[in-house]
Amino acid sequence: MPVKKYIHDSEKIEFREHRVPGKVLAIRIFAGFIVSLGLSLIYFLLISKMFGSPKQTLLEKEVEIRRHEFAMMMAEMEHYSELLEDIRISDEVRFRPVLELDPVDDEVRSGGMGGLRRHTHLEGYASSDVMIAATEKLSNIRRRAAVQSRSFGEVRDASDEWNRRLEHLPLIRPVRSSVRMGDVFGIRSRHPVTGRIGVPHRGQDFRAPLGTNIYATGAGTVTEAGWSIGGYGYYVKIDHGFGYESLYAHLSKIEVSEGDMVVRGDLVGLSGSTGVSTGPHLHYEVIYRGVHRDPRNYFHEILTDAEYKDMISARNTNLFLAR
Ligand SMILES: [Zn+2]
């Protein structure tokens, strides 16, 4: 409500209304407006400075969330990094040495660390440190995983090769366990048939009764199967690969032919006394890179007949011990 102002006129001894001229009034109103506008601006700036604008507050919150997400991602990456390290240790300490693989070169494992300069595009932001650290960590994990994957490829190949080798090497007795051994490998004082002295016995004899099953001692290819002019009588020779051959002599019957592929436990023939022999027995040889080896070093004698049968029976269920 407008309040009227009065001033005292001492000459006329009366009060009269005080009228402000219109121009002065307009100036006062304008000045008031300017002052309040200025105050509002100062107030706004102060508030903004202290609490930020709503948009700015939202952005800051967003940045905070992103930083938190980055931190969680870093923790997860650290976890995977530790997992990779455990795998690397198993690989270097267990798998590769067992398979006779050389350790993966340290330089290949660390893969040339590069350096922070590669991330110039990430520099200059509030979160640059976090982003660069995360990127570094991720590329480190990626590289180590790739190296590990290659190493496991080698381990798998070596393990396949090792299994193939185990299947092929002549690693069992050629006859069931209850058949006793006869003359051993080495120089014997006197040959039982020829009577010659100091002639090496190049195999291991087994006192197998006539018609005893003779089994392939490892997988391979039959390279010879027939009559020997050298005194072996009917004999079979198998090439096992990896430098190994085995030979089965004095047989009464041959059950395979040249070129046949056999696996360990396949029946190759029946024992006999053909060739230069004093009576039914099996003469068995193991040859490595052309040199005769003591066959006893390639099998062990602790298997019982039942255990030997279990080992063989997968291939020859009905044949074993029938004779
Ligand atoms: Zn012999």
Residues whose N, C-alpha, C, O or C-beta is under 5 A from the ligand:
A	BS01	ZN	G203 Q204 D205 H283
